Amino acid sequence: MPQKLSKKAAAAKKARDLAFAKTPARRRKKAENQRKRRKKSAAFLKGKDYDHSTGRFVSVAKNRGGFGKGTKPKKK
């Protein structure tokens, strides 16, 4: 479900997201993911993402959710 943003805010978010996606670290991770996916069967990969921290394929939900720990450090 997309966010409900004004046209101006949506354009700014698009620019931010694109700038982040084009950073050298993100480009390396994307290339690594594509190389790994080419080596596996399509049936095995259905609903899975490559997790760069564990070095294996995991479900999309687990990968996006930080394995139940969340994605941001706790505030003190």
Long-range contacts (C-beta under 8 A, 24 or more apart in sequence): none
